[in-house]
Amino acid sequence: MESKSSSQQFDFSDSEDSPVRPYRPITKVLKDVLVDNQTHISSSISQSETAVEVWSSTHPKESSNVDTVKYEKPCEDNNNLQERPSPAGDADNARFTKLRRSLSVSSQRKVVYMCSHQYINLCDEMLKVPGRASMVAGLIEAYRLTNLLSVVEPRAATFEDLCSFHDTEYLDFLQRLSNQDDQEKYDDVAQQYGLSYDCPAHPGVYDYAAMVSGATMQAAQSLMNDTADVVINWFGGWHHGKKDAASGFCYTNDIVLGILKLREKFSKILYVDLDLHHGDGVEDAFCSTNKVMTVSVHKHDVGFFPGTGSINDVGFGKGRYHTVNIPLRDGIRDTEFSALVCRILVKVKEQYQPDVVVCQCGADGLAGDPMESFNLTPFALGKCLYTLLSWKLPLLLLGGGGYHHANTARCWSYLTAVALGRRLGTDIPDHKFLMEYGPDYSLEVTPGNKRDLNTQDSLQQIYSQLLYNITQIKQTS
């Protein structure tokens, strides 16, 4: 751990870099758009008027802490942006219209979505999240987002594909157990491989694990082939899987397999984990290399699974300082979460300069989840995603935890819209699972009211220590 004196130079509690100040990534995105499109709109905006303030002036009812990708009715083409009257006058309204059109041009990225009926059916059979995949896919389709996505049917990973990370003996046993009707006679051996309470074996589990892993590996290949800017696999993201054992609902680690595939082309990969739980399986796989940097924000408390992810875990050998853990306590809210995480991510990018980003978007930190830990809404994850998208790097988005199925579907549908640069209507569209979204039938998730145990001082201390660690990256690379 660094000394107190060394961390004091990173104390920005009274400045714009404070980790607890509202983070507004739209400011930087709009500035980048203006530069990229060689416009001169910024010259007509006063020095004291930022792009965010221009946005706020035309949206007087919106809070400055609310993500700019709002819940509105979807429109049929990417250039059909709704015009709103500006209280500042016609000139300001015209300037802002140009800004929005510029942003629309930049957001027309090619987004691939890994999905098929067979894939959904396999994922629906997972005992810990039964039927969740159908709800997620159903809401994305109900919002007509599939009309804007390139839908790709995933292929199952081969046994050899899975062996690029997992032990052969473990895979052999998982495959054998998957084909057995009487699994009780294998209980003793199953427990050795983690196939017990958290990861119960069931018929077809190997086929499920192979399909999830294959989808993430195929998604990685799409980024390698330059056939997509963003690839989404909401049914992957199982970050606890070990090399030789299942863990935490994860039978294989599709994230590690996807990153290993990306390593065939990209020199430096950034992995970001937004799940409530620590991404221990991914961190363990890459904690001794500087070719993959892992950033995990998670709940860290005594007795909370998996019990890892201390701020002092920074990696080993060549990977020292390439592991970043952001440990939080119960009750964190959108503003503090997104401010802290986004600022850490920006510093990581500046120091590490990755070639590609993989982001696990677990939704179990949302208010209403059975985990009952954080007070988040999809806006918190949306702001983090918005920051990653502003880098214009190849991006792989994955799912993960999320045990309130309706809220998980809300979150991942919203994040899909963020990736597309779209706006979704607040009212859940009529579809097969509509009744699951009662009583309000709204896309919005109400923030939780659990007591926030994260003080500004504790968040400042986390930020200061992590900022110091991140600055050591170039010295050790």
N, C-alpha and C positions, 0 to 999 in steps of 0.2 A: 504494500500500500504506500502511496506517496505521502510525504510529510505534509503537515498542516500548512507550512509556509509555501510549499510548492503549489498547493491547490488554491491558495488565496488569490493568486493572479488570475484565476478563472472565475472569480466571484462577480457575476453580472446582475446581481439582484436589483440594481437600480437602473439598469440599461435596457436597451431594446433586445438584448440577447438573453434576458431572464427566461428561465425555462417555464415559468408560470404565467408569462404574459400570453394573451391570445395570439395564436399563430395563424397568419393569413397567407397561405401559399399563392393565392390568386394574384397578389401583388407582383411577385417575381415572374409568374407565368405570363401575365399580360405584358410586362416589360420585355420578356424574351420574344413574345409574339411581335411586338412593335419593331424590335431590332431585326428579327428574321424576315419580316415583310417590308423592311425599309420604309416604314411609315414615319410620319412626323407629327402624329397626334399628340405625343407627349409634350411637345413644345407649346401646345395651346393650353396645357393644364398647368395651373400655378404650382410653384414649388411645394406649397403646403397641402396640395390636394393629391393624394395618392390614388392609384387605380381602385383600391378598395373603397375609398371615400366616394369616388365617382359611382361605383356600383351601389353603395349605400344610398346615395342621393336619389337614385332612380328606383330604389326598393326601400322606401321609408319604413315599412312595417317589418323588415327583416333585421334580426340582430346581427351585429358584427361578428359574433362568435358562431354563427351558423354557416355551414359550408355553402359555397356559392353554387354548387350543383343542386338545385332545388327540386322538390317534388312538384312537378307540373305535368300537365297532359302531354303525352308523347306526340311528336309530330312526324309526318311521313318522310321528310327528307332532311338531311343534315343542315341545309342552308335556310330552312324555314324557321327563323327565330322570331318569337313573339316580340313585338314592339310595345314598350310601355311609355306612357307620357312622363316627362321629366319635370319635376317642380322647379328645376333650376332654369328652365327655358329651352327654346328650340335649339340654340347653339350647343348647349351641353348635351341635349338629347342626341343630336347628330353625332357629336364626338363619341358618345358612349355606344351608339349603334355601330360605328366603325370598329370600336374596340371589341364588341361582341362578335362581329363578323370575322374579325381577325382571329379571335379565339376559336371560332367555329372551324376555320380553315385548319388551324393547328391541331384540332381535336379529331380530324378525320383520319384516324389511325386504323389500320386493319386489325381487327380483333377476331381471334379464333376461339371457338367454344367446343370443348370436348364433351360430346354427348351422343347417346344412342339409346334406343329402347332396351336393348340387352344390357347395356351398362347401368341404366337406371334400375332395372329389375334386380340385378346382382347387388347393387348398393342398398336397395330397399330391404334386402334380407339380412343386413348386418344387425345383429341382435341388440346392440347398444343405441342405434339410431334407426329403428325400423320405420320405413316409409318416408324418411326425411328427404331422400334424393328426389322422389316424385314431387314433393311439395316445392322444393327449390326449382326444379326444372319447370314445374307447372306455372309458377308465378312469373318466371322469366319469359315463358311463352305467352302468358296472359297479357303481359305488358308489350307484346309484339317485338321484344328485343331480338328474338331469333331472326327477324327480318333484316336486322342490321349486322348480325354476326355471321361469320363463316363457320358453320357447324361441321365438325369433323368426327367421324365415327372412330372411336379408339379401338386399338388392337391389344389383346392380352400380351403381356411380357412372356417371353419364353423362359424356360428353366435356366438357360444360360444367361439370359438378361438379368434375372434375379441374382444369379451367382456373382455378378459383378460387385455386389456388396455383401450379400447374405451367405452364411455357411451352407454348404451342401447338405450336411447332416440335418440341420434344422429344416431346410426346404423339403428334404425327403420325408421327414416325419410329418410336416404340415400337409403335404400332398397325400400321404398314406391315411392320416387322420380324417382328412376331408372326404375320403371315399368310404369311410367306415360308418355303418349304422350303429354298431355297438361301440361307443367311444369310451365307456366307463373302464374297460379293461386296459386302457392306455393311460389312465389317470396319473399314475406315478411318473411316467416318462413325460406326460404333457406338462406337469407342473415344472419340470426341469427346464422346459422351453417357454415358460411363461404363459402357457395355454390353459389358464384356469379362470379365476373369477373375472378379472378385467378383460381377458381375451378368451372367452369360451369358444372352443372349437365346435363347428357345426357342419353338416354336409354342404359341400360347395365352397367352403371358406378359402380354399386354395385358389379356386377359379376367381373368386372375388378379389383376393389380394393380387393375383396376376393381372387382372383387368385394370385395377386402380393404378398399379405400378406401370403397366404398359401405357396407360393414358398420359401419365405425367412424363414418361420418357418420350412418347410421341410428341407431346407438347413442346418439350425441349428441342426435339429435332426440327419442329416448325420454326423456332427462333434461329436455329443454326442454318436453316435453308433460306432465311430471309423471306419466308412466305407469310410472316405475321410480325406485327409490332408488339402485340400483347396476345398471350394465350391463356385461356381460363380453364382450369379443371377444378370445379367446386367440390368434386367428390373425392379428390385427393387431399394431400396435406397432412398425412399421418406421421407426425414428427417424433413419436416416442419409440418407434420400432428399432430394435437392436440388431446387431450383426447376426447373432445366434439365438435370438429369442423375441417373442412378442411382448408388448408392454403397452399399457394405457390405451386399450382399444385398437392398437396398431399391430397388424400381423406382419407387414413388411413396411419398410421405410421408403415410400415412393419419392420423397423429397431428396434423400441422399442419392437414389438411383437417377433422378432427373438431373441433379447437379453433376454427377459423374458423367452423364451424357453431355452436358454443356461443356465440361472440361475438355472435350475432344476438339472444341473450337476456340472457346473463350479462355483468356489467360487469368482473369480475375473475376470472381463471382461474389456478389453480395447477397446474403440470405437474410431476410427480415421476417421475424416471427411475431405476430400480433395476438396470438392465442393467449387465453388466460393462464395456461400452463407453460412451463419452461420447455423450450424445444431441445430437450436433452439428447435425443437420439441423433439429431443433425449436428449439434455442437460436439458430441463425442466423436463423430466420424471425421470432423475437420479441425479439431482443436490444435493440431500440431502442424498445420500447413498455412502458408500465407497466400495460397491460391484461392481460398474460400474464406470470406469474412462473415461471421454470424452475429446478428443483432437480435436479441430476444427480449421483449418486454412482457412481464408476467407477474402474477401474484407470487410472493415469496414469504412464506410464513411457516412456523413450526407445524409439522404434521401434514402440510399440504403437498399433494402429489406434484411432481416426482421428488421434491425435496432438494432439488439442485438449482443452479442459476444465481449464485451469489454474485454480488458486484465485484468481488475479488477474484472471480474465475475469469482469467484473461487469456487463457491458452498456454501452450507450451512450445518450447523450442522455436522453430521458424514461425510458428503460429502465435507466438506471444503478442498480446495486445490486438490480435485479430478476432478475439471473442469479446463481445460486448453484451453484458447482461444489465437490464434495467429492472430491478426488483421493486415491486410496488406492494402496498398493503390494501386492505379492503376499502371500498368506497370511492375510488378515484372517479372523477367526472370528466366529461368530454373536453372541456377547456384545458385542464391541467394535463390530461393524457396526451392530447394532440400537440400541445405546445412543447412538452418535454420530448416526446418521441420524434417529432418533426425536426426539432433543432439538433438532436443527436444524429439523425439521419443525414442532415445537411453537412454536419461536421465530418461524418464518416465518408461521405462522397468526396468532400474536398481533400481528405487525406489519402483515402484508399483508391479513388478513381476507378471504380469497377467497370467492366465491359458489359455486364448483364446483371439483372436483378431477379431474384426469386422471392416472392412474398407469400407467406402463409397467413390467411385472414380468418383465423378461428373466431367464431362468434359467441363463445361461451362467457365473454366478459360483458355481454349486453345485460342491461336491466331485465329482470324477469327470467333469466336463465336459472335452472335448478342449482347451479353452482353458488348462486347468491353471494357474489363477491364484489364485482365492480358495478358502477352506476352508469355505464356507457350506453350510448345510442349508436346507430350506424354512422352518424356524422363523424364520430371520433376516428373510426377506421377510414372513412371517406377522405378526411383531411390528410391522413398518412398516405393513402393511395394517390391523392392529388399531387403530393410532393414527389412521389416516385415517378409519376407520369410526366411531371415537368422536366425531368432529366432527359427524356427522349431516348432512353436506353431500352433494349429488348427486355421485356418484362413477362415473367411467368407468375400467374396468380393461382393460388391454391386455397382450398377450404380448410377443414380441420374440425375443431370442436364446435359445439353449438347444440344444446340439448333441449332448448325451447324451439321446436321445429318451425313454428310460424315466424318467430323473430329471426331465426337463422335464414329463412327464405326471404324475409324482408331485407335483411342486411346484404345478402349476396346478390339479390336483384338490384338493389341500390348501387352496389359497387360495380356491377356490370354496366349500369347506366353511366357511372362516373368514368369508367374506361372508354365508353363510347362517346362521352361528351353529351349525354342526353339528359332530359328532364322527365321525371316520372310523375304521373298524377297521384295525388294523395289517396284517393279512393282505390281500394283493391279491386281490380277488374273481375267481372263475373267469370268464374271457371270452376273446375271440379272441386277445388279445395277451399272455396270462398268461405264456407261456414267455419273453417278453422281460424279465421282472422277476426271473429267476433270478440267483444260486442261492438267495437267501433269500426271494424272493417277498413282500417286505415293503414297506410304504409309506415307511418311514423311509429317509433318506439318511445314510450314515455320514459324519461330519465328516472333512475332509481332514487330512493331516499335513504339508502343505507349510510350510516355515519362514515364520513371520510376520515380515515386514519392517516392520510398523507398530508403532512403540514407543508407549508411553503418552505420552511427551513429544511425539512427532510428531502424535498424535491430539489432544492438548491444544492444540497450536499451531494446527492446522487449525480446531478448535472456536472458539478465541479470535478468530482472524481473521474467521471467518465470522459469529460473533455480533456483532462490531463492524460488519461490512458490513450485516447485516440490520437493525441499529438505525438505519441511515441511510435506510431506505425511506421513512418518513413525511416526512422532511426533503426528499426529492426528489420526492414524489408531487404 
